[in-house]
Amino acid sequence: MRHGIARHTLEGVRDARVSAHPFTTADGLALNLTRFQRGESESDDVVLLMHGLTASSDLFIMPEHYNMATYLLDHGFPDVWTVDLRISSRYPYNTEPGDFSLDDVVHYDHPAMLAELRRHVGQRRVHVVAHCMGSTALSMSLAAGTVTGITSMVAQSVGLVVKVPGWSRWKIEFAPPLLEHVLGMSAIDPRMGDSARFTRSWALSKLVSLAHPECDNSACHLVSLMWGAGWPALYSHANLEPETHDRIGDLLGPSGLHYYRHIRKMVRAGHAVKHAPDDRRHAALPDDYLANAAGISTPILFMTGQDNHVFGDSNVIGHQTLNQLTPDQHELAVLPGYGYLDPIIGKRAHLDVFPRILDFLQRRAA
């Protein structure tokens, strides 16, 4: 616990009825939805908040700043849900040996998630705000047709188009085999700096910190290694509360290297593609998700920080691409002064970012 903030706490959303709604995927994983409700009357609109790879629902309910779940509850959306998928840091699934990919999220997690959600909300309008690989995966599900009936979607940072800076391309090509076959690691964890002295994990953390003099938080240095290119890569320090920066290793957890292989394949292609076309489990999924994008009927707000050092202008190009396929259906918001993650966890996000999301949701709910 740092600065008195417990990991996975729900204390950031006050004056709300909170309930947990577990569900099980067809391939046998236990996942969870969490519901936050205000008032007694039933709203016609439900908002689902979806995290990215190695993060969790914690991103949307943080107690140290005016978080997104509370903001939506305060501004006319009294039924807000969060989900923790298999890529959540709340579960051990990220670091287990195996070949999990985003195709598993598309094939198994999203249909089971939506079935459980619909069991409680019926046919009410469902809007989704999704971040990072959660956004890419949901876009893949919309293209593949494994998820239907989504009224609107906010795609934060990246979607079907996947581009990264040059340094990140080099890392994603060479770092996974280096970590696996040279250092004997199957996963990488921002908290490796807390490992026993002189172990491989401890030594790697110390080595990475030598290249990051911008702060003294080894977890901040390691997430810059894991994702993006910059000092730091994921956000501007000035945009975060000190408590948020101090516990970044709790908000962004470990990842198995198998997910990097799928992202590497998408980076090579420039957009979302199937990880293993010969995987018979996913035979019904498209080999090229972007080729199915014209069939996406859900309006999407493509949102990105102007200084996104993880996925660059992926969402700018993604908006242009989908707008050519379905003109006037989608929107774009580029956020000055923001990067990859601070549009969600930034201390001023409720002033600079959340109103843009709220405006989009309100117009799509009308």
C-alpha positions, 0 to 999 in steps of 0.5 A, spaced: 500 500 500 502 506 498 500 513 500 494 509 504 491 507 497 489 499 497 490 495 491 484 494 487 480 499 492 473 501 490 473 507 495 474 511 489 466 511 487 462 513 493 455 514 494 454 508 489 451 501 490 456 497 488 455 489 486 460 484 483 457 480 477 462 474 475 462 470 469 465 464 465 468 464 458 467 458 454 474 456 455 474 456 462 476 462 465 472 466 471 472 474 469 468 479 473 463 485 471 462 491 477 456 495 477 456 502 480 449 505 480 446 511 483 438 513 484 432 509 484 430 510 477 432 506 471 436 509 465 435 508 458 443 508 457 448 503 460 456 505 460 461 500 460 468 502 461 474 497 459 481 497 460 487 495 456 493 490 457 496 489 463 491 494 466 484 493 470 478 496 472 482 500 477 484 505 471 476 508 472 475 508 479 482 511 482 480 514 489 486 520 488 483 524 483 476 525 480 475 518 476 471 517 470 466 512 473 464 517 478 464 523 473 459 519 469 455 518 475 455 525 476 453 527 469 447 523 467 449 516 467 447 513 473 448 505 471 456 505 470 459 498 469 467 496 469 470 489 466 476 485 468 478 481 462 483 476 461 488 481 460 487 484 467 492 485 472 487 483 477 488 476 475 494 471 474 492 469 467 497 474 464 503 471 466 501 464 465 505 460 460 501 459 454 499 462 448 493 467 449 492 472 444 487 478 443 483 473 439 481 469 445 478 476 448 474 477 442 472 469 441 471 468 449 471 474 453 467 479 450 461 474 448 460 472 455 461 479 458 456 482 454 451 476 455 452 477 463 451 484 462 445 483 458 442 479 463 441 485 468 440 491 463 436 487 458 436 491 451 437 498 454 443 502 450 450 500 451 456 505 450 463 502 451 469 507 453 475 502 451 482 504 452 489 501 449 488 493 447 481 493 450 479 498 445 483 494 439 480 488 442 473 490 442 474 493 435 476 486 433 470 484 436 465 489 432 469 487 426 468 479 427 461 480 429 462 476 436 459 483 439 453 486 436 448 491 439 453 496 442 450 503 441 457 507 441 464 506 443 470 511 445 476 508 442 482 511 447 489 511 444 488 505 439 483 501 435 484 497 429 490 501 426 496 499 430 502 503 429 508 504 434 514 509 434 521 506 431 524 505 438 518 501 440 518 497 433 525 495 435 523 493 442 517 489 440 521 485 435 527 483 439 525 484 446 521 478 447 526 473 444 531 476 448 527 476 455 525 469 454 531 465 451 537 469 454 534 472 461 529 466 461 523 470 463 516 468 460 513 475 463 515 482 465 513 486 471 513 493 473 515 491 480 521 487 478 525 493 482 522 490 488 525 483 487 531 480 491 537 483 490 542 480 484 536 476 481 535 477 473 529 481 475 532 486 479 538 487 475 534 488 469 530 493 473 536 497 475 539 497 468 533 500 465 533 505 470 540 507 468 536 510 462 531 513 465 533 519 470 527 523 469 524 520 476 526 515 481 520 510 480 523 504 477 516 501 476 515 508 471 521 506 468 519 499 466 512 501 464 516 505 459 520 499 457 514 495 456 510 500 452 512 506 448 518 510 447 519 516 451 522 519 458 517 517 461 513 514 455 506 513 457 504 520 460 507 526 462 509 526 469 506 533 470 499 530 468 499 525 474 497 526 482 504 524 486 500 518 488 498 516 482 505 516 479 507 513 486 503 507 485 503 506 477 506 499 478 499 497 481 495 500 476 499 497 470 501 490 472 505 484 469 504 481 462 506 475 459 510 475 452 505 471 448 501 477 448 507 481 445 507 476 439 500 478 437 501 485 438 508 484 434 504 481 428 499 487 428 505 492 428 508 489 422 501 489 418 499 496 421 492 493 423 489 488 427 490 481 424 489 474 427 495 471 431 495 464 428 490 463 422 491 456 423 488 456 430 482 451 429 479 454 435 478 461 432 477 459 425 470 463 425 474 469 426 477 473 420 484 473 418 484 480 417 480 484 422 480 491 418 478 488 412 471 487 415 471 494 418 466 496 413 461 492 417 462 496 423 455 499 425 457 502 432 459 510 431 466 510 434 469 516 437 477 515 436 480 519 442 488 520 442 493 524 446 497 529 441 503 526 445 501 519 444 508 516 445 505 508 445 501 508 439 502 515 435 497 517 430 494 510 430 487 513 432 488 519 427 489 514 421 484 509 424 479 515 424 481 516 416 480 509 414 474 508 417 471 514 415 472 512 408 469 506 409 463 509 412 463 516 411 460 521 417 459 515 422 465 516 426 469 522 430 476 524 432 478 527 438 486 529 439 487 532 446 493 537 446 498 536 452 496 529 453 499 522 452 497 515 452 494 514 459 494 520 462 487 522 458 484 516 463 488 517 469 490 524 469 489 529 475 485 534 470 482 529 465 475 531 468 476 538 466 480 536 459 478 529 457 471 527 460 467 532 458 469 530 450 467 523 452 460 525 455 458 530 450 459 524 445 455 519 449 450 524 450 449 525 443 449 518 441 444 516 447 439 522 444 
